[in-house]
C-alpha cells in the first residue's frame, strides 16, 4: 500500500492524458458523465495516473476549472491555501509509477 501525503494532493500540471485536454482518453460523452458525477456527489475528479499509482490526486485540469470551484473539497483547499494554510501538496502525475 502506498503512503498518501496528508492534506489535499493535486497534480502539479495537467498530465499528458488529462480529461481537460485534447489528448483525453475518453470521449466527450464519458467526460461529461464523469464531470456530472463529480458535481452530483460533491467530489473531485482523480487523476487516473495517480489512481494507477495507488494515490488520490485531484486532476489539475479539474482543480483549475469551474467544476473544481463547484465542489466542497476543492473549495476548502483553495480557501485554506489563500488563508495561508499549507494544505495542498503538488505531485507530478506524469512521473508516477504503477503500484
N, C-alpha and C positions, 0 to 999 in steps of 0.2 A: 504494500500500500504506500502511495506517495505521501509526502508531507506537504500540507497546504499551508501557505503563509496566512497568519491571522489578518483580519481586515477584509477588504474588498479587492479582489485581484482583477485587473483589467489588462487586456492586450495592449502593449505599448504602441503598436501600429496595427493597421488593418493587415491581416495575413494575406498571403497570395491568393487564397480562395475565398475571401471574405464575402459574406452574404450581401454586403453593401458594395460589391464591385462587379464589374463586367465578367470577371472570372469565377463567379459563384458556382458552386457545384450542384445547385438545384435550379429548377425552372422558376419562372415568376409566380406561378400559381402556388407552388410549395413554399416559396419565400413569403408570400402574402399570408398563407396559413400559419407559418411559424410565427410571424410577427403578430398576427391576430391572437394566437395562443398566448404569447407573452403579455399582451395588453389585457386579455381576459383574466389571466392568472396573476397579474401584478408581479411579473418576474422578468428577468433579463435573458437575452439570448447568449448561450455559452458558445464560445469559440470551439469549433469541432476539433481543432488541433490540440486544445487544452484538454478536451474530453478524452481524446485518444491517449494523452499522456497521464490521464487519471486526475486531472485538476479541474477545478471550477473557475473558469476565467471568463469574464464578461467580454464579449466581442467589442473591439474598438469601434467598429462601424456603428453598432447598436448604441454604445455609450455616447458617441458624438451626435447621434440622430435625435429627432423629435420623439422617436419611440422610446429611447432611453430616458428622455426628460419626462416621460409619462408614467414610469413605473417607480414604485417606492424605493427599491434597493439602490437604483442609480441616483435618484433624487437625494437620498440620505448621504451617499458617498460624496456627491458634488457639494452639498451644503456643508458637511463636516470639513471637507478639504478647504472650502472658502473660509471657514471659521478658524483654520489653522491646525486642525487635527490631521495627523498623518495616518489616514485610514486606507488609502489606495496604494496598492502595490502594482507596479507595472512589470509585465512579463513579455518577452519577445516570443510570440506564438510560433513563428516560423522556425525557431531553433529548438523546439521541444522534441523530446524523444518519446516514442511509443513505450508504454509501460509493459 
